[in-house]
Amino acid sequence: MHALHDYVAKQLADKIKSRRVVVWYDERGEFRPFVDEVRGGPRAASEPVTVGVAGIKASLAEYAGSLFELRAVVEPLVSGDTPDSVIIYVPGIARDRRASVLMEQEKAGTTWEPQLKQLAKNVLLQKYTLGVVDEMLPFDRKVSYEDLARAAAGNAGAEPPSILKSIFHDARGNDGLLTAWLVSDARDAEIVSKEATRELIKLVKARLGLDLAADSPLSKLRAIVLRYVLAGEFRLDLSCDAPASLDSVAKPPTKDEESAVRELARRLRTGHADTYAALADRVEEELGLKNAKLPSGALGAIDTFRFEERALLRHAGDLISNGKFGEALALVANREQSFWLDRDVSRKAQWEASRRMAELGNVAMEVRKAVNMTSGDPAAWLDAYVSKDGWFRLDQAQRRLEAWVANLDEEPEERPLGVVRRAHEDTCHAMAEGFTKALVKAGWTVPGALHQTRVWSEIVADKPKPVAYFLVDAMRYEMGVELAERLPKTSEVSVRAAVGALPSITPIGMAALQPGASASFSVVEQGGKLGARIDDSFLPDLASRKKHAAARVPKLVDLALDELLSLQPSKLTKKLDGAQVVVVRSQEIDHAGETGFTFQARQVMDTVIDNLARAIRKLAATGIEHAVVSADHGHLFFANDRDESMRTDAPGGNTVELHRRCWIGRGGSTPPGCVRVTASALGYASDLEFVFPAVSGVFRAGGDLAFHHGGPSLQELVVPVLTVRTRARESAPPSAGPIAASALPDVVTNRIFSVTFTFGGRQMMLDATDIQVRPLLVAAGRQVGAVGMAVDAQFDRASGCVRLEPNSPVTVAFLLNDEDVVSLRVVVQDPATDAELYRSPNDIPVRLGV
């Protein structure tokens, strides 16, 4: 036999295997020679005959003028519960889809209506390129089964086998061949020497509909085809008129050829990414598209050229600037997997900044609307702030944006950033104004709320011992919620809100968290110093508070967060041996904010949350499973210094202390926009008076006024109280497979850099599943950076975890949050156990700005 017979037989055999009964309509009688080949000669009788088709035995029944006779002939073969394998061949008539005499047989089995030219084309494409096949099988020329059989067999008179296929022997199909030619001129000399240029031109015409001049050099032909393909995809993706510079580039004439252009462009991007970038840049330059005046919203879903990504990012900025935050979020979501972004972490970082800007704007508008509709006592305001989807999300979105922007080498566009910052500030202003009015009206009490002075007596003291007590300076409520999300899923965690003591400054808030504060607590002046008094103890500073706690709590160990993280596990265990309460102090947030380094403070805030989670897990490994985390106060934090209009003159009088958000003293005046309250009204045994800005303004107190606290806003006064139980676990890596890292930097020169991780290897089981991991940056036992983005993977922004599929590389972008480190390691942890699944083999030097 021959290749065409074998191919047709294989298609027919598949039908028989699938349905047993095949009703084969051959309206033009094209396949009669094939049926004669199967039968072994001309038809000799009306009864069915047994034949072999590609190794399958079947009964062949043929139409000879009467469909009723044909149905009667095959009835005995198909009437049983399991019909025989039967081919019912019906040449010369068309199938009647509504009233076929053979309808019963068609429903019981299947119908087949093949086209001879199409089947022959499939066979011929195994030997020839598309252009040659189209010449052999022109649309308007009638060819017989015998003609096609000879061509498929390569007999005399047929076209010689494809020269191009022999040159591009490693390419799959016509599109693979064209792609290989477009990305490289390495085989041009062979194409010329073997006289295959004509065949290449035929292929381009047949597949893409593009006419090429046969006398042009291959380099010119390649440039023409590249422009045609890339400009074609770009034009097809536009929802507006194409720029005039594309008028000189031909258009694909048919829908099929448009699809071919799209497919070839896709293959270039996905299979030859590095080369594609250079080719696309060259075509973009040739067509002058950088300067094209196109509506950004009309650029479509595919970024063929680099300029599109930048134009769309500007469009996202314009949407944000005009308050269309939802539209901006949708645009960013649609572009997360753009070719250009996946290859350039710095550009992806700019899009991530736009996403965070749009999220902040969106939340600010939602919260502002809710604030305007809120009334009632302070408890109603507190509930609105701390509920599951409460107003604290505004603070969270703002911190995430500012932390991200602080790590960018190039800040986002000024206008959209300014718009969302203003939206945030305006909403904070409205929240502070409404909550302060409610506090004044309620006599400065929040009915039913947990007060900060009861945290020790009602929560810490009741915990099984040993227990860790984390005192985090300036951690606001939203940061506590995020800390809970970053703890292992196996931890038992609860978060509740406590109302801080006024004024919301460190000496007062930290004293309120001390033992005995629930029974006796006042804010007083003694010896010219401001502090809290618990019973007979005056607590103006850290030293006095440590002395007070040590006297009241037996077997207490007090250490700083940095010290805890830096200690080796064995030394930490020894230090904590016999301890009943371990006080862990963190001053990083307040220190960075108060020292006036606004930029550094924005970076530090995220790092502190990660390091607190790390410390809790580290203590659990030593046997201290229970922990309570709280704060002395929260904070208001803006990107820039307060405008002059937001600054207020101090009350004067007898000033004991002046802070940005509170005046403590006696007498003086109450400036416009401020509220005054006596210490006795707050329940303190003192003659002091306090004056606070009623909204989000500040006193003229010197220093950087971007970060401040001391007042009665929700952000300053509401602090988180986390109770955590983290059982110690074996730190053993999973047996599913190893994690490998590639593209590790030799030196870290930017705060944002990428690393590629691959989970698994050749030894992986075939049924291996994905795993969730936590990649991070570590230096001297501390976490100094985390993942900010991931390419081709699920990324949980709250927990910092990335999902890795077996043997699928995933690129993550790290954010370095501590600029003072001299070197770091890249670490991948199991988030459930803290077990290290990967650690970079050497310290990586950090030289920012190099």
N, C-alpha and C positions, 0 to 999 in steps of 0.2 A: 504494500500500500504506500501511502505518501503522507506528508505532514498535515495536509488539509483534511484528509479522511480521518486521521487519528484525532485531530482537534474536534471535529464535528462529533465523532463517536464518543469522545470523552464528555462533551456537553450533554449528549443524549443519555449516556450511561448514568450521569449524575441525576438526571430527571427520573430515570427508572428506579434508581436506588432510593430516591426520596419518596416517590408516590406510587411506584409499581405500574400504574397505567398512565401512558402518555398519548394524548390525542394531538397528532402533529399536523398542523395546517401549513401547506406549502402552496400558497395561492398562485405563484408564478411557475411552479413545477421545477424550481431551480435545483432541487436536491434529488431528482430522479436518478442521476448517475450514482450518487452516494448510496441510495437505497439498493440499486442494482449491485453495487460492490458488496454491500452487507449481505444481500440475498445470495450472491455468488452467481448471478446471471439474471436474464429477463424473467418477469412474472409468468408462471406457467399454469397457475390454478387460482380459484377464488378462495380456497381455504387458507387459513393462517399457516405460516411456515416458521420453523424454529431457526433463529439466527443468533449469532454472537456479536455483541456490541461492547468493545473495550473490555472483554473478559466476562461480560454478563450475558447469560442466556435469557432470551425473551421470544415471545410469539409475535410475528409481524403480520398484521392484517392490513390490506390496502383497498382504498376506494377505487371502484371501477365503474362508476356511473350511478350507483344507487346507495344512498346513505342508509336506507332502511335495511337493505341487504347486508351492508357492512355491520350495522348494529346487531343483526341476527347472528352473524358469523362470530362476533366476539362475545355475545351474551354468555355462552357456556364458560368462557375463560374468566369472566369478571363477576359472576353471580354469587360465588362463595363468600364466606366470611373473610377469607384471606385470598384475594384475587391473584391470579398468575401475573407474571411480568409480561405486559402486553404493549406493543407499539402499534397504534392505529394511525396509519399514514394516509392523509387526505390531500392529494395534489390537485391543483387546478381550480379550487374553489376557496372563497373567503369564509372565515368563521362567522356564523350567525350568533351573536352574543345574546339575543333575546329568545330565539325559538329553535335552537339547534336540535337536530334529531339525536345528536350524540351528547346532549346535555347531561344525562345521567352518568355517562362514562367520564365526561369532563369534570363533574363535581366529585366523583369518586377518586379520580386521579388528578391529572393536571393537563393543561394545554401548553403547546409550544409553537411559536410562530417566528422562527429565526429568519434573519436576513443574511443571504449568502455573502454579500459584499462585506458586511460587518464582521462575520466570523472569519472570512478570508483575511481581512485587514489585521485582525488580532494575530493571526498566524504569521503574516508577512512582516509585521513589526518586530518579530523576533530576529529577523535577518536584515531588514532594511530600516532606514530612518523614515520619519513621517512624510517628508517631502517626496521621497522616491515612491512610497506606497501610494500617495495621492496621485502621482503621475500614472502609476500602474492601474489604479482603480478610479478613473475620472468619473465625475457624477453623471455625465451624459453618455458614457460609453457602456454598451451592453457586453458583459463578459460571461463566459460559461464556466460551469463547474470544472470542466476539463482544462480551460485556460488557467484558472486559478490554481488548480492542482499542479500544473506544470511550473507555474511561478513559485509556488510554495516549495516544490521539490528542487528548484534551481536548475531546471532543464534548459537545454539550449533555446535561445530566443528570449529568455527572461532576463531581467536586470541582474547584473552581478551583485553579490552580497555587499552590504554596506561597508565602505572604506572608513567612514567616520566611526562606526561601531568598533572597528578593529583598532582605531587610533585611541578612542576613549573607551577602552575595554573595561575599565573599572567604574564607568558611569552607569547608573541604572535608569533606563528609559530615555526618551527624547528630552524630557525636561532636565534630567540629570546631566545629559550630554551638553545641552545648551548652557546650563549653569557652570559646568566645569570649563567650558570655553570662555565664558564671559569673565570669570574671575582670574584667568591666567592665560598668558600668551605662550606658555611653555611648549605647546604642541603645534603652534602656528607653522613652524618650518616643516613639520611632518605633513600637515594638511596640504601645504603647497606642493611639496615634493611628490605626494601621492595623488595629486590632482583631485582633492576632495572638497575644494572650495565650492564647486557647483552644487554638490550634494548638501553642503552646509547652508547655502543660500535657499535651496529647495526646502530644507527643514524649517528655516526661519519663516519662510512664506507660508508653509502649511500649518505651522503651530501658532504663529503670532500674527499672520496676515500682513507682514511687512515686506515690501519689495526692496531688494538690495541690488546694487550695480555689481555685475560680475567682474568688472575690471578694477575694482577698488582693492587696496591692500587690506589684509585682515584686521590690522590695527584700526583702520577707519571704520570698517564694518562693525567691529566690536563697540566702538564709541557710539555709533548710530543706534545699534540695538540696545545698548545700556540706556541711552537717553530715551528711547522709545518705551522701554520697560518701566523705568523709574518715573518718567514724566507721565506715562500712561496710568500707573497705579495712583500717583499723586492726583491727577486730574479726575480719575474715577471716584476718588475719595472725597472730593470737594463738593460742597453743597452751594457753591456760587460759581460764577464764571471764572474760568482759568485765566491767569495773567497772560498778557499779550506775548511774553517771551516764549510761551509754549506753542504759539501759532505755527512755528516752523517744524514742530514735531508731529508726525502723523499720528492718527488715532486708530486704535483697533477697530476694524470694520464690523465685526459681529460680536454677539454676546459670548460665544465660545472663545473667541480670541481675546476678549476682555478678561475672561476667566483665566486664560493662559497667561496673560500679562501679570495678573495678580499672583498667580501661583509661582511664576518664575521670580518675581520680586520677593515673595515670602521665602523661597528656597535660598536665595542669595543671602537674606538676613539670618536665617536660622542655621544654615550650613556653613557659611563663610563670613562670620560676623566681623572679624577684623578687616578683611578685604572689602566687605560691603561698606563699612564706614568710610574708607578712603574713596571708593567709587562714588558713593552718594554725595560726598562732599565735593568731588570734582564736577559731577553733573549739576549740583546745586549752583556752583560757581559759574559753570558754562551758561546756565539758563538765567543767571542773575536773580535767583529767587530770594536772596537775603533781603533785597530791597522791595520785594513785591508787596503791594498794598492790598492785603486780603483781610476780610473780617475774620478774626480769630475763631469765632464760633462756627465758622464754615469749613474749618480745616479737616473735619472728619475724624475717623477713629484710628487711622494708621499714620504714624509719623515716618513717612518715607524719607524726609530730609531733616537734617539737624535743626534748621531754622524754625521748623514747626514746633518743636518742643519749647523753644524759648518764647515764641510768639504766644503759645498757649499758656505758659507760665505768666506772661504779662497779662493775658486775658483773665487768668485766675485772680491776679492782683487787682485788676480793674473791677471784677465782680465783688471782691472783698471791700474795695474802696467805696463801692456804691451800696454796701449793706446787703448784697445778695449772697449771704453766707452759704445757704443751702445749695445754690447753683455752683458755687466754688467747690464745695465738698464733693458734689457729684462729678465735676470735671476732674478733680484730683483722683478720685476713686477710679475713674475710667482710664487714667493715664498711669496707674501704678506699675504696669508691666510694659511700658514703652521701651522699645529697643534702645533708644539713646540713654534713657535713665538707668537701665539695667547695666550699662557699660560704664557709667560715670557716677561714682558715689557722691561727688560734690554737687552734681546737678540733681540727683535724687534727694539730697539733703535740702536743696532749695524747695523742691516740691513738698517735702515733709514739713518744712516751715510754713508753706502756704496752707497745708492741711490743718496744722495746729492753729494758725491764725483764723481760719474759717471756723474751726471748732470753738475757739474762744468767742468769736463774734456771735455765733449761733447761741451758745450758752448764755452769753451776756444779754441777748435780746429776750430769751426765755425767762431768765431770772428777773430782769427788769420788769417785764410784764407781770410776773407773779408778785413782785415787791409792791407794785402799784396797787395791787388788789388785796394786799394783806393788811389786816387790822387786828385789834385784840391785844391781850397782855403779852409780856415778853416770852411766855411759854409758847405762844403760837408762833412767834418769830423763831424761837429756838428750834421748834419742831420742823418748821419749813426749811431751816438751814441744814439740819442733820439727818433728815429722813433719807430713805434709800436713794432716791433720785433728787436730793435736796440741793439747796443753793451752794453748798460747799463745792459742787462741781465747777462753779465759776473759778474758785481759787485754784482748783486742780488743773483746769485747762490753762489758766494764766501761768502757773508755775511750769507746766510742761512746755509751753511756748517759750518762756523766757530762758529756761535751762537749755532749750535747743538752740535758740538764737545765739546764746552766749558761746556755743561751741562752733558756730559757723565761721569759716575764714572770711566769708563775704556776707554781710548782713542782707536780709531781704529788702525789697523795695521799700522806701521810707513811707510812702503814702498808705498802702494797706496796713502796714504794721502800726502806723500812727492811728488809723481808724479803729482797729480792734483794741489798742491800748486805751484809747479814749472811751470806747464802749465799756471796757472793764472798769475804768475809773469812775465813770458816771454811775454804773450800777452799784459799785462799792459805796459811793457817796449816798445813793438813795437808801441802800440797806442800812448804813450807819445812822442816817437821819431818822429813819422809821424805828429802828431798834432802840435808839437812845430816847426818843420820845416815849416809847412804850415803857422803858425802864423808869424814867422820871415819873410817869403817871402811876406806876405800880410801886413806887417807893423804893426803887433800886433792888427789887427782889424778883426772882424767877420762880414762880410757884411750881413745886413738884420736881425741880431739877436737882441733880446731884451737885453739891457744892464741892469745890476743890479741897476744902479743908477736911472733907470726909473720905477722901480717897484712901488714906492710910488705914483709918479705923474700920471702914466698911468693906474694903477690897483687899488691900495688901495683908493686913493682920489676919484675915480669915483664910488665906491661902495655905495649903500644906507646905511645910518647910522641907528643904530649903527653897527659897523663892528669890528671884531676881527682881529688883525694883529699878526701872530705867527712868531717870529724870532728864528729859530732853529739853534743853533751853530753846524756846521759840518755835517748837513744833506745833503748827496749827492743825485743826481738826482734819482737814482733807489729807494731810500727810500721814496721819494715823490710819485713815481708811486705806491709803495706798500701801502702807507698811503691812497691814493685815493681808492684802492681796499678794504681797511678795513672800509671805511665809509659806512653808510647805503645805500642800493640800491636806496632808495627814495631821497637821496641827489643829488643835481645838482653839479657835480664836473668836473673841467677841469684842466689839467696839461700841462704846457708849460715850456720851458727851458729858463733860463736867463744866460748870460755870466757874470761871476763875475769880480770884479775889482782886478787888480794885485797890490801887491802880495796878494795871497789868504789866508790871515790871519785874525783873528777875528776883530781887531780894524779897519781894512780897509773895510772888507766886511760888518760889521754891520753898519758902517757909510754910506756906499753906499746905504743902505736900508732906510735911514732917509729922512724926508721931506726936500726938497730943493736940494737934491743931483743931480737931473737931470739938474739943472741950473748952479750949481757951485760945482765942486768936484776936490780936489787935494790931493795928498799924500805928506806930508811935514815933516820936522823935526823942532821942536820948543822947546826950552829950554831943549835940549838933549833928547827929547822924539819923537817917531814916531807916527804920527796920520794922520787923514784926516781933511781937511779944507773945510767947506761948508760956503760960504760967509765969514763972519768974525769969525765964530765959529771953534775953534780947538778942535777936538774930539779924544783924545788919549785913552779914557777908557769909561767904562759903565756909570759912574757918569756924565760925560760930555754929553754923548749921551742922557741920560734920561732928563737932563736939557734942551738940545736943542729941543727934541721932545715936551716936556711940554710947551715950549715957543711958539712953532709954531702950536700946535694942541690944540684947546680948548676942555675942557671936556674929557681929556685923562686919562685913568686908566692904570697903569703899574703893572704887577704882574708876578711872576714866575710860571712856569707850575706846580711845586709841590704844591705851595700855592693854585692855582686854584682847583687842584684835591682834596686837603685836606679839603677845605671849605664845610660846609653843604650848601645845596641849598638855604636855607633862608638867610644865611649870605652872600653867593655869590651874590644873587639878590640885597641885600642891598648895598653891596660894589660897584656894577656896576650901581646902580641907576643913571640915567641921563648921563651916559657915552656915548660919540659919537664914540670914538675909544678905544679899549681895546688892549693894547700891552701885549702879552704873550711871555715870554722869556724861552727858554729851553737851558741849557748848559750841559745837562747830557752826550751827546755823546762826545763832545770835552773834557770835564773834565775827563771822564774815560780814553780817549786815551792819553791826555797830561800828566796825572799823572803817566803814565808808567805801569799801571795795565792792561796789554794786555788781560789777561784772563777775567778780569771783564768787560773790554770794549766790548769784544765779546758778553757777556751776555746782556749788557745794550742796545745795539743797537736795538734789536727787541722790547724790552720793551718800548722804547721811542716812536716808531711808534704806538703801541697800546695806549699809554697814550695820545698822540696827538689826535688820533681819539676819545678817551674817552672825552678829554677836549672840542673838537669841539661839540660833542653831548651835553655835559653838558651846554655849553654856549647857544646852541640852546634852551635848556629847559628854560633858563632865558629870552628868547626873542631875543637874538643876533643870528640871522639866518645866517648872512653873515660872511665869514672868508676868509682871505688870508694867505697862509702859504709860507714862503720862508726861505732861509738860507744865512749865510754870506759866506760860502765856503763849498766845499765837502771835501773829504780826500782820500788818498791812505792808505790802511790798509792791512798789511801782517801778517801772523800767527807768524812770528818770527822776531827777530832783523835783520837789513840789514847786509848782508855779507860784509866782509872787502873790497871786490872788488867793492861794490856798494857805498862806502863812499869816499867823495871827500874833499880835504883840502879847507878851506875857502879862498876867494880871497885876504884877507889882506886889506891893505889900511886903509882908515878912515871908520871903521865899525860903523854904527848906530845901526843895529840889525842883529843878525844872527839866522835864523831858520833852521829847517832841510831841507826845500825845497827852501829857498830863502836867499840871502844876500842883505842887504840894506845898502848903504853907498856911498863912493866916492873913486875913484881911485882903487888901487890894480890891480891884474892880473885876467884874466878870465881863470879858470882852464880848462883842457881838458874835453870835454864832457859837457860843460856848455855854456849858452848863456847870453849875457849882453844886457840890454836895458836901455835907459835913461828915466827918469820920463817924460821929455817933449815929447818923442816919444809915450808915453802912454796918452798924453793929460793933464799931470799934470803941474801946474805952480811951478816947483821945480827943483833944481839942483841935486837931488838924482839920483843914479844909482841902478839898480837891476840886480842881477846875479841869474840865475836859472839852476839847472841840466836839461839837455836837454832830459833826459829819466826818469827813475824812481829811480835814485840814490838819495843820501842825502849828505848834508855837515856833517862834523864832528862837530856836535853841542851839543853833550852830550845827556844824557837821553835815553829812550827807543825809538828806531827808527823803530818800527813796524807800528806805527800810525803816519802819518805826512801829512802836507799840506803846502801851501805857493807858490807852483809852478804852471806851466801852463798846467798840464795834464787835460784831459777831466774830470776825476773823481774829481779833485780839483776845476776846474774853472767853470764847468757847474752846476748850482743850480736849483732846482725845484721851480716853482711858481704855487701854487694851488689856485684856486678860488672855494669856496664852498658855497652852500646854503643848509642849513639843517633846514627844517621847524620843529617847536616844535610839538610834538605829545603827545597824552595822554599815560601815562605809565601804561597801563592796560594789564594784561596777557591775552592771548587768552583763549577762553572758551572751546577749544577742549579737554582739559584734563590736569592733573597735571604732573609734572616731579619729579620723585623720584631718590634719589642717594643711592647707596650701596657701600660697600667696602671703605668707607671714612677712611683715616688713622687716628689713634689716635694721632700720631706725624709724622711730615714730616722729614724723616731722609736722603732722597735722593733728588737730584734736579729733577729727573724724577720719577713720581709715577702715579698710575692709579686709576681711579674712574669709576664705572659703573652707567649709567643713563638709566632710563626707562620712556618713554613718555606714559601717559595714565594709566587707571585703569579699574576696573569693570564697572564704569559708562560711559566709552567711547562709543560713537556711533559706530555701526557696520560699517558705511561707513566713519569713521574717516580717514583722510589722514596724511601723514608724515608732519613734520615741520622742519624748519631749525633753529638752535640755535647757540649761541656763548658761550661756556663754558670758564671761565677764573678764575684766582686767583687774589684776591683783598686783600690789606692791607692798612688801613688808607686812604681809598678813591682812592688809586692808584692801577693800574693793575701791578701785580708783576710776572705774569706768564700766559701762554696760552697753548692751545692744540698743541701737536707736532705730535701725531699719533692717529688714531682711528681704532678699530677692529670691523668688521662687520657693517661698515657704510661709507657713502660717506663723505669725508673730503676735504674741500676747503682750501688748505694750504695758499693761499694768504689772505683770509678774516678771517681764523681761525674758520670758521663755520662748524658744523656737522649736518647731516640730521638724524633725529630720526624717525623710523617707529613706529606706535602704538603698544604698548605692546611687543616691541622687545628690550631686553637689549643691550646697546652699551657701550663698554669699551673704554675710552679715556685715553691717557697718557699725563699728564700735564708736562710742563717744568717750573720750578721755576727759574726766571731770576734775582731775587734780593736776594742775600744771606744774606743781613743785616736785613731782617724782622724777628721779633721774633714770629709772628703768622700770620695766613692768614685765609681767608674764600674761599670756593669754591662757585662760582656764575655761574648761567646759565642765559643768556640774550636773549631776542628777538632782533635779529640784526636790525630789521626795526625801533624799537621804543626805544631800550635800556631798556625796561621793564624787571624787574627781574622775571624770571619764577621759579627760585630756588636759595636759599642761604643756605649754611650749617648752622645748628642751633647754632654751637659754634665755637669760634676761635680754630684753629688747631695749636698747637705749632710747631715751626720750630727748629729742632736741627740737623743740617747737620753733617754728620760724626759720628753720634751715632751708 
